[in-house]
């Protein structure tokens, strides 16, 4: 379950921010995870809950946004949004799409105390 490894990395990054910015705890985190990313949001939420128990993140609300993927159509040249890597181009119906985004994981916002 690589979601546990992601949570460990996230906790480490936030611990460094906590040392730098001197906040006591985190109340809320908002993450953006592209639909092409190989991350299960439910598994990540569970791993976050388990990994943060007894830490400065214990009880923090984890919000996960799932933006659509982006691709370039090799048939019509359009840059489009798609839900899955197997979708056809919404502009022309072509099936030769080259992914250009949607596998990112970003921390968008955090609320601290």
GITA-V958359 format. One record per backbone hydrogen bond with DSSP energy under -1.0 kcal/mol. NH is the residue of the N-H (numbers start at 1). CO is the residue of the C=O. If there is no record, write none. Layout:
nh = (NH:NH)
co = (CO:CO)
This chain:
nh = (4:6:7:8:9:10:11:12:13:14:15:16:17:18:19:20:21:22:26:27:28:29:30:31:32:33:34:35:36:37:37:39:44:45:46:47:48:49:50:51:52:55:58:60:61:63:65:69:70:71:72:73:74:77:80:82:87:89:93:97:98:100:101:106:108:109:111:113)
co = (1:2:3:4:5:6:7:8:9:10:11:12:13:14:15:16:17:18:56:111:111:61:109:63:106:65:104:67:102:34:102:37:40:41:42:43:44:45:46:47:48:52:55:57:27:29:31:82:101:80:98:78:96:73:71:69:84:94:89:95:72:70:70:32:30:30:28:25)
